[in-house]
Amino acid sequence: MNSESGRVSDLAHAAWRKPRRSAGNGECVEVADGFPGAVPVRDSKNPGLALVLPTPAWTTFIDHLKH
């Protein structure tokens, strides 16, 4: 990723969000926007660690969850 689009090293400053359908019990997956070509994902209970997935892999994962 280039400096204009955000870098994985910028995750400390990422704006994390929880899904709209979050159960509200604190057990959520959070994602960060602003990383073209990648989707950073983390566990809200352990926010110090993140998994950065290529966007197509994330899209496939979400599509499988919907079906």
C-alpha positions in Angstrom: 0.0 0.0 0.0 1.2 3.5 -0.7 1.4 6.4 1.7 -1.8 7.9 0.2 -4.0 4.9 0.7 -2.8 3.9 4.2 -0.4 1.3 5.3 -0.7 -1.8 7.5 1.7 -0.1 9.8 -1.0 2.6 10.3 -3.3 0.1 12.1 -2.6 1.8 15.5 -4.5 4.9 14.1 -7.2 3.0 12.2 -10.9 3.8 12.8 -12.2 0.4 13.9 -15.9 -0.4 13.6 -18.2 -3.2 14.7 -20.8 -4.9 12.5 -24.3 -3.4 12.5 -25.6 -6.8 13.7 -23.2 -7.0 16.6 -24.8 -8.8 19.6 -23.6 -6.1 21.9 -22.1 -8.6 24.3 -18.5 -7.5 23.7 -17.7 -10.5 21.6 -17.3 -8.9 18.2 -15.0 -8.8 15.2 -14.0 -5.3 14.2 -12.8 -4.1 10.8 -11.0 -1.0 9.7 -11.7 1.0 6.5 -9.2 3.0 4.5 -6.9 0.2 3.5 -7.5 -0.3 -0.3 -6.9 -3.9 -1.3 -6.9 -5.1 2.3 -9.3 -5.5 5.2 -7.8 -5.4 8.7 -9.8 -7.5 11.2 -9.4 -7.9 14.9 -11.2 -9.3 18.0 -12.7 -6.6 20.1 -11.6 -8.4 23.2 -8.0 -8.5 22.1 -7.5 -5.4 20.0 -3.7 -5.5 20.0 -3.7 -8.1 17.3 -5.1 -7.8 13.8 -5.3 -10.1 10.8 -5.0 -8.3 7.5 -6.9 -10.1 4.7 -6.8 -9.3 1.0 -10.2 -7.7 0.0 -11.2 -10.7 -2.2 -10.7 -13.2 0.6 -12.8 -11.0 3.0 -15.5 -10.7 0.4 -15.6 -14.5 -0.1 -15.7 -15.1 3.6 -18.7 -12.7 4.1 -20.5 -14.2 1.1 -20.2 -17.7 2.7 -21.5 -16.3 6.0 -24.6 -14.9 4.3 -25.4 -18.3 2.7 
